[in-house]
Amino acid sequence: MNFIDKLVEGLELKYIGKRFAGFNEEDPYVTFLGYDTPGWSYIWVKYKGRHIYTSITDVSL
């Protein structure tokens, strides 16, 4: 999680967390939308037009 200070809205990240409905392992990239907790442990990302609420540990640069 050393990349927290690099997260800006619109940044492309690789999703490495638990698979969810509609997730395609061949296209693992999500777009960072923003934080949802003061401790920066949960974030919002967009995947194929869908907003996903996930842990910061579920993504990498």
Backbone torsions as a table, in degrees:
resi	resn	phi	psi	omega
1	MET	NA	23.8	178.1
2	ASN	-70.9	-5.3	-176.4
3	PHE	-96.2	4.2	-177.0
4	ILE	-53.3	-41.4	-178.4
5	ASP	-70.9	-9.7	179.5
6	LYS	-95.6	-7.8	-176.5
7	LEU	-74.6	121.2	175.0
8	VAL	-132.7	151.1	-179.6
9	GLU	-54.6	132.3	179.2
10	GLY	95.1	-8.6	-180.0
11	LEU	-68.0	134.4	177.3
12	GLU	-83.4	131.7	179.7
13	LEU	-126.7	157.5	175.5
14	LYS	-95.4	127.5	178.2
15	TYR	-83.8	123.3	-177.4
16	ILE	-122.9	8.8	-175.9
17	GLY	-86.0	-167.0	178.9
18	LYS	-62.3	135.9	-178.5
19	ARG	-64.8	147.4	178.3
20	PHE	-128.8	165.3	-178.5
21	ALA	-56.3	128.9	178.6
22	GLY	90.0	-3.9	-179.6
23	PHE	-78.3	135.4	179.0
24	ASN	-116.4	115.2	-178.0
25	GLU	-60.8	-22.4	178.4
26	GLU	-78.2	-13.3	177.7
27	ASP	-133.5	74.6	-172.5
28	PRO	-87.2	11.3	-172.8
29	TYR	-92.0	135.2	179.3
30	VAL	-123.5	163.0	178.2
31	THR	-110.7	127.7	179.7
32	PHE	-69.7	130.1	178.8
33	LEU	-107.3	-38.5	179.9
34	GLY	162.3	174.9	179.1
35	TYR	-88.7	157.1	177.5
36	ASP	-128.1	1.4	178.9
37	THR	-137.8	147.8	179.1
38	PRO	-61.4	-28.6	-179.8
39	GLY	-84.0	2.8	178.3
40	TRP	59.0	30.3	-179.6
41	SER	-94.2	-17.2	177.6
42	TYR	-127.9	142.4	-176.8
43	ILE	-134.2	165.5	171.1
44	TRP	-107.4	134.0	175.1
45	VAL	-131.1	162.9	176.5
46	LYS	-114.8	132.0	177.3
47	TYR	-131.4	113.3	-179.9
48	LYS	51.1	46.1	176.6
49	GLY	82.8	-3.8	-177.3
50	ARG	-105.1	132.8	177.8
51	HIS	-83.8	128.9	-176.8
52	ILE	-122.1	131.6	175.5
53	TYR	-97.6	122.0	-173.1
54	THR	-147.9	167.1	177.6
55	SER	-77.3	148.2	176.5
56	ILE	-59.9	-27.1	179.4
57	THR	-74.8	-7.2	179.2
58	ASP	-87.7	0.5	-178.9
59	VAL	-131.9	158.3	174.3
60	SER	-141.0	162.4	178.5
61	LEU	-71.3	NA	NA
